[in-house]
Amino acid sequence: QVQLVESGGDLVLSGGSLRLSCAASGSINSPNVMGWYRQVPGHERERVASAFTGRVTTYADFVEGRFTISRDGAERTVYLQMNNLRPEDTAVYYCNYRSMAGQDRGLDYWGQGTQVTVSS
């Protein structure tokens, strides 16, 4: 089992910045990938960014260079620095962990979600 605890969601003005954090604990295997997804009511959850062990990162096209995903040295905490936020970034943001090895390979774990609201 893996537990994910998120923080950092808030109300911010358009053009502002936020930093989301997600700490993972429990049975962490390596290699793995941690990432951020977001969901708006009535819509499917969509991937925002991913960070693999070994510091490889990928982003959704809509990020357009505004967000940066990173992991700490122990690679158990993932951050999402969001700059130049837009009202359309308003969503619940979820942290995700997926092991790429071992018994839990391919199994997704999710955080509880943190609300990001961007007002115009």
N, C-alpha and C positions, 0 to 999 in steps of 0.2 A: 504494500500500500504506500501511496505517496500523498502527502498533504501539501496543499498550496494555499498560501495566505497572501492576499493582495492588499495593496493600499495605494493611496494617491489620487483617487478620483475626486473631482470637485467641479464647481461652477466657475467658468472662466469666460472672459470676453473674447470675441473674435480677434484673432491675431496674437492671443496670449499663449502661454506655455504651461505644460503640466509634466510631471514625472511620475510614472506608475512604477510600483515595485511589486515583486512576487517572490516570496521565499518558499523554497521547497524543502520538505523534510520527509524522513521515512526511508523506504527502500529505493534509493537512487542508484541506477545502473549507468554505466558508461559503455558505449557512447549513447547520447540521448539528444533530444531537441526540446527546447523550451520556447514558447512563443506567446503571442498575444492575438486574440481574436476579438471581434466586437459584434454586437447584435442590437438591432433596433426592433421594437415590437412589430410583429407582422412580417418580419424579414428573416431570412436564414442567417445563421452565424457566418461571418466571413473572416478570413485570415488577414491579419494586419502585418505581422512580421514574425520571423523565426530566427532563433540563434542556436546553432548546433555546437556541441562540444568541439573544441578546436577553433572556436571563434568565427566560423563561417556564418554569415547572416544573409537573409533574403527578405524582401519587402513586397507587399502588394503594390500594384501600379498606382493606386490612388494616393499612396504616401507621397510621391513626387519629391523626395528628398527632405521632407519636413520632420520625419520621425527617425530616431536612432534607437536600435535595440542593442543591449549589451548585457554581459553577465559578469558577476564578480569573480575573484580569483579562484574560489572554490567551485565555481560554476553551479552553485545552488540557489543563487538569487538572480533573477532576470529583471532588467529595467527597460522601460520604454520612455524615452525622452521625446515629448511631442511639442513641436514649435509651430508657430503660425497656424494655430488651430482655427478651424472653420466651423460654422454651425452644422454642416453636414457630418462632422466628426462626432456629433452627439450620439452616444450609445452606451450600453453597458459593455465594459471591456473585461474579458476573461483571460486569465492566465492558463496556459496549457503545458503539460509535460507528457512526453512520449518517449518511452525507452526504445532503443534500437538494438537491444541485445537482451538475452536472458529470457526467463519465463514470461515477463510482462511485455515482451517485444510487440510493438504496435498498439499497445493498450493506451488509451488516452485518459489522463487525469485532468480535472478542471478545478479552478478556484471558484469562489462564490460569486465573483463579479464585482466590479467597482464602477459606479456611475460617473461618466464624463458628460458634462453639459456645457456647450459652447453657445453663448448668447450673442446675437448680432447687435 
